[in-house]
């Protein structure tokens, strides 16, 4: 999180968060809602279509989500000049969703349990 410029307080809050992610689908549009005790982040998209989103840390990005089998590949490009590109791979398994977030050479992994 330091790499993308997240401040100290937000990093400490995020480190203690236990996010819940809900994915809904209606008329070709996915809605992804991630909720913690501190914040709720929502973004909507259609597979393969570019969209603008505000990330959980407040960055504005041009994004696109594609699908490869049971995986979503979510590419975010910060709209600021020289902004970073983030790649989030969500692998949907029977009981889990494994998420891998990459920024440059930094990789973060999180496992979400199905409720």
C-alpha positions as MATLAB code, in Angstrom:
seq = 'XXXXXXXXXXXXXXXXXXXXXXXXXXXXXXXXXXXXXXXXXXXXXXXXXXXXXXXXXXXXXXXXXXXXXXXXXXXXXXXXXXXXXXXXXXXXXXXXXXXXXXXXXXXXXXXXXXX';
ca = [
       0.000    0.000    0.000;
       2.960    2.276    0.558;
       3.867    1.745   -3.113;
       0.579    3.294   -4.311;
       0.725    6.144   -1.783;
      -1.764    4.997    0.879;
      -1.251    6.944    4.102;
      -0.246    5.339    7.404;
      -3.664    5.481    9.087;
      -5.471    3.936    6.104;
      -2.826    1.188    5.872;
      -3.279    0.287    9.544;
      -7.080    0.228    9.171;
      -6.856   -1.953    6.057;
      -4.503   -4.381    7.787;
      -7.113   -5.112   10.457;
     -10.099   -5.253    8.083;
     -12.006   -8.444    7.324;
     -13.685   -7.529    4.045;
     -16.835   -9.156    2.730;
     -17.289   -9.062   -1.038;
     -20.691   -9.512   -2.667;
     -21.008  -10.003   -6.412;
     -24.331   -9.473   -8.155;
     -25.205   -9.901  -11.838;
     -28.114   -8.316  -13.677;
     -28.674   -7.639  -17.391;
     -25.015   -8.195  -18.324;
     -23.648   -5.943  -15.572;
     -21.700   -7.127  -12.541;
     -21.829   -5.159   -9.286;
     -19.015   -5.836   -6.829;
     -19.525   -4.522   -3.297;
     -16.722   -4.862   -0.754;
     -17.594   -3.929    2.812;
     -15.464   -3.543    5.928;
     -16.224   -1.944    9.288;
     -14.569    1.230    7.956;
     -15.688    1.562    4.362;
     -17.813    0.213    1.525;
     -16.523    0.214   -2.043;
     -18.778   -0.512   -5.037;
     -17.957   -0.783   -8.717;
     -20.033   -1.915  -11.706;
     -18.812   -3.274  -15.011;
     -19.555   -5.309  -18.103;
     -16.894   -7.850  -19.080;
     -14.522   -6.399  -21.665;
     -15.823   -2.802  -21.405;
     -13.633   -0.027  -20.021;
     -15.094    1.837  -17.042;
     -14.011    4.438  -14.515;
     -13.757    3.461  -10.876;
     -12.620    4.903   -7.587;
     -10.507    2.398   -5.693;
     -10.799    1.698   -1.978;
      -7.790    3.957   -1.371;
      -9.334    6.832   -3.348;
      -7.484    6.600   -6.669;
      -9.465    7.235   -9.871;
      -8.730    4.573  -12.473;
      -9.689    3.527  -15.963;
     -10.396   -0.167  -15.594;
     -11.352   -3.227  -17.581;
     -12.279   -6.726  -16.414;
     -11.899   -9.775  -18.636;
     -12.612  -13.422  -17.924;
     -10.355  -16.440  -18.418;
     -12.176  -19.605  -17.356;
     -13.077  -19.142  -13.685;
     -10.780  -16.134  -13.303;
     -11.442  -12.424  -13.640;
      -8.483  -10.300  -14.712;
      -9.115   -6.736  -13.510;
      -6.693   -4.109  -14.851;
      -6.701   -0.651  -13.278;
      -4.750    2.295  -14.695;
      -4.486    5.321  -12.409;
      -5.703    8.364  -14.365;
      -2.994   10.644  -12.932;
      -0.079   11.304  -15.252;
       2.473    8.563  -14.686;
      -0.119    6.655  -12.657;
       0.422    3.054  -11.720;
      -1.208    0.001  -13.261;
      -2.711   -2.525  -10.881;
      -3.739   -6.042  -11.888;
      -6.177   -7.980   -9.714;
      -6.807  -11.637  -10.526;
      -9.832  -13.167   -8.828;
      -9.914  -16.957   -9.082;
     -13.363  -18.355   -8.290;
     -13.094  -21.812   -6.753;
     -15.819  -24.027   -5.252;
     -15.490  -22.690   -1.693;
     -13.119  -19.727   -2.035;
     -12.220  -16.724   -4.131;
      -8.463  -16.299   -4.268;
      -7.400  -12.759   -5.063;
      -3.933  -11.725   -6.179;
      -3.189   -8.020   -6.561;
      -0.028   -6.918   -8.366;
       1.487   -3.437   -8.638;
       4.864   -3.475  -10.306;
       6.825   -6.234   -8.573;
       4.713   -6.140   -5.407;
       2.126   -8.918   -4.992;
      -0.581   -9.182   -2.339;
      -2.742  -12.279   -1.862;
      -6.035  -12.694   -0.017;
      -8.444  -15.624    0.254;
     -12.162  -14.965    0.587;
     -14.298  -17.778    2.021;
     -17.710  -18.391    0.486;
     -20.558  -17.566    2.872;
];
